[in-house]
């Protein structure tokens, strides 16, 4: 008899309890409602239970503290920075799998097989349908142009999503250019950076600004919320590019922990999450782009249009994150 803990109330004790049937224990930074349908499908197909602990903060520290006694088999998280952090902390292990290598392109997995991407998302511009003309936004570099003064909203510059964009800017143009760009972007802000990506769209709807930075999947989430649908319908998605590059991308991903007491079952879950079935669930429920080639985007996501993803290696981008943070602090972006 296995212990199946409720998604929203799983405790460490429940995770650590002995099991007599196959199960997998997951530490997740992803919101529970975004991943439970995937685990339900996996259990229905394999009979293997999935226990999930949603950990909003301190995942690396928790894994380090637990050490070899950790009950966790897998880590699910968002953003290349967080994926690289768990690897650098020494709490993961390499995974050899022909299935994962076949399903997940090389650019979306760690060269040492420590982490594997599951979905991608683009860092785009939400633009007012009323106050911003088609074609008025073209590049990320353009956002520092004084023509946007008092017209831009964004969440804090020190948030991982914006640090990823800044790190990519450093890789494309160098730190000096990136610093000038950050200062120019800050000078164009309509108000102090605060809130999340959805809050910026609300500000556009309220007339407080005309454009904002955001991740693509928030559009789907807002349209599904009766209160927020009006905000979403007031904007359109624009896919800016770097000059000489493409649209900035990031990933959600997974890694097997160093302890992994249920190694074989955990590997089965990893391989399932890269399958056509799971990738389609991700596309439909989370409004993200599948990493597996050939899996179609959802109808809604496809309606946002095509774009050219940037080709910068995500691990290279992650290495510039500390410098990106320093620049944001130097220009007092959030001040």
Secondary structure by P-SEA (a helix, b strand, c coil): ccccccccccccccccccccccbbbbbccccccccaaaaaaaaaaccbbbbbbbcccaaaaaaaaacccccccccccccaaaaaaaaaaccbbbbbbaaaaacccccccccccccccccccccccccccccccccccccccccccccccccccccccccaaaaaaaaaaaaaccaaaaaaaaaaaaaaccccccccaaaaaaaaaaccccbbbbccaaaaaaaacccaaaaaaabbbbbbbccccccbbbbbbccccccccaaaaaaaaaaaaacaaaaaaaaaccccccccccccccccccccbbbbcccccaaaaaaaaaaaaaaaaaacccc
